[in-house]
Every structure is written in C-alpha cells, then in structure tokens.
Amino acid sequence: MIVDKRNTRSELLYQLLDTPRAPLIIQQAVAILNNELQKRQAFYEWLDDEMKAEFINGEVVVHSPALDRHTEAVGHLHRLLSIYADARELGLVRMEKALVELTRNSYEPDVCFWGTAKAATIQPDQLYYPAPDLVVEVLSKSTEKTDREVKFEVRWLSSPFRCAPFSTKRLTSKH
C-alpha cells in the first residue's frame, strides 16, 4: 500500500489544531526548531572540508570512510551522469562533498544533479548547494537504516550490491 505523506501531514496538522493544547504544542515545536537552527549554525562553523558530516533532524551525523565498493559505485554513477549531462548540456553533476541545504537538514549526497536553471545559480566558491533535481545515494550497510527511513523522501537509493535502484523520488525544495 502506498501512503501519501502529504495527506498524512495534513491530517496530523488538523488533529493538532483540534486539541485545546495546540498553542502550547506549537510553541514547544517552535522552541525546538529555533534551538535546532542554532545547532545547525554551530555545525556549519564546526564543519571542515576534510570530513563527511550531515545535519539531520537536529543532530550532527559524522560518517566513517567508505568501503571501496561504495566509492567505486559512486564514482561510476558520477561519471555516467556527468558524461550524459555534459554531452547534452543538461546541467551540473557533483559527488559527495556538495553540502545540500534543505529546509531542516543539510546532506552530503553521494551524487547530485541540478538542471540548467539551478546550475546557473551555483558559483565556483559556493559552499552550500540548493535542492538538487536528482539525488543518488548509494546504500552502505552502516547507513542503510538512516538512508531508507530518514532520507528516503528526498533521495534515490541505489545499492552497490544490486544493479537496479530500489526507488526513485524527485527532490523538491519543499523537503
């Protein structure tokens, strides 16, 4: 069964608004999100270009070095997408160290693609990237749970153990 999360979110919002405690709950949520925003700013100040780290739902997630099969899969996908996009002048492809800034989280996806319109806004000295038009995340055993549960809404998951992707979903800046 496919669940439309947009309807689930609207239903959750209406359930919240139906309770007399709605203002208190919303006030608490705003306080938590403001604290999270401060933690995210501290993450940006702490982060350097030698480490692979992401900011996910208020927490810093530091990744260990990747296994060779993961690195090889990422490299192949990056080369294929880059060659295709460059030959057809479709946009820009980057891998790993492109820190994508979304509404609540900051990810370093394995491979990203921005169509020509968004690619034109990316500057050579840019550190934080806008929401890509396509994201490819190669699954690793150590991060599979997070990739499938937390990032699934915004990622295209691929496995170095399989030839075909698990699922596709277009990324929008609303996520």
N, C-alpha and C positions, 0 to 999 in steps of 0.2 A: 504494500500500500504506500502510495506517495502522499506525503503530508506537505501542504503548502504552508511554509513558516510565516508568510505574511498574514494569513488568516489567523494562525495561532497567536501571533504577536498582537493583532488587533483584539482578539478575544481576551488575551491576558490584560491588555490595557483597559478594556471595558469592565473586566472583573475587578481590577484595581479601583477604577472610578466608582464602582458600585458599593465599595466599602466606606464606612464613615472615617476610617483611618487613612484614607487616600492622601490627604495633605501631609500627614506625618511620614508616611512611607515615601512619598515623592521627595520630601525634604531630606530624609535619610539617604535616598538614592543620589540626590544632587551632591550632598556632602561627600559621599563615597567617590563619585565621579570627579569632583574637584580635587580630592586627595590623590586620586589616580592620575590626574593631569599633572600634578606636582611631581609624582613619582616618574612619570614619563619624561618630564623635562630633565630630571636628575639622570635618567637613563641616557638621554642624548648627550649630556655633559660627560658622563662616565665612559660612554662607548668610544672605542677607537677602531681604526680600520684594520687592525690585526685580528680582531675577534669576531666570531659569528654569534650574534645575540639578537633576540627579538623581544618586543614588549607585547605581551598577550594578556588581555583582561586584567591589567594592573600589576602584572608580575614580569620580572626580567627572566628570560629563558636563555641560558648560555648553552650553546651546542658544542659537543666534542668534535674532534676532527672526523671527517667522513671516511668510510671504508673505500677502498679502491673501486669496487663495483658501483658504488653510488657516484663517485667522482666521474667514472667512465660514462655512466648513463647520462649524467648531467651534461658532460662535455659533448656527447653525441647529439643530444636533443638541442643544445645551444647551437652547435654547428649547423645542423639541419635547418632549424628555424631561421638562423641568421642568413644562410645562403639563400633560402627561399624568399625571405622578406627583402633582402638587399637586391636580389635579381629583379624583383617586381616592384621595388620602391614602395613597399607597403608600410614601413615604419622602422622601429628600433627594437632590437633584442638585446637583453642583458642577462647575465647569470650571477647568481649568489649575492655578491656584495652590494646589490641595489636595494637600499632600505626603503620599502614601500610604506608610505604613511597613509593609514586609513583612519576613519573616524575615531575609533577607540584603540586600535592596535597598530604596531609597526612590525612588519615582517621582512625577512630577507629570503624571498622565494628562491628556489633553485634556478628557474628560468622565467623571464618576464618578456612580454611583447606589448609595445604601445603602437597603435596605429599612427598614421602620419600627423593627424591633428594634435594628439597628445605629445608625440615625439618632437614636434616643432617647439614645444614649450620647455623641453628639457635642455638645460645649459651644461656646458662642459665641466663646470665646477660645482654642479648640483650635488647635494648630499642626500636629500630626501626626495623620493620619487612619488608622483601621483599614482592613483589606482591604475594598474595596467589593464589592457583589454583582454589579455590572456596571461594566466599564471600556470606554470607547471611545477609541481612539487614531486620529486622522486622519493618514494617511501623508503624509510630506513626502519629496521626493527625497533630501534631505540626511540624513535619519534612517531611511529605509526599511529599510536593511540591519539596523540595530540593532533596529528595531521588529519586523521579521519573525523575526530569529534569536534575540535575547536576550529580548525581551519577549513573544514570541508565546504562550508558555504562559499568560500572565496577562492578555492583552489581547484586545479585539475590534477588529480592524483595519478601518478604513474609508479610502477614498481620495476626495479632492476631485475626482478625475478620473473617477470612476465613480459610478453611482447606488446600487449594491448593495455591502454589506460583503463582504470577502474571506473571513472566517472568524469563527466565534464560539466562545468557550470560557468557561465560568463560572469566575470567580475565587474561590478559597478562601484562607483564611488560612494554609494549608499551603505555599503557593508562596513 
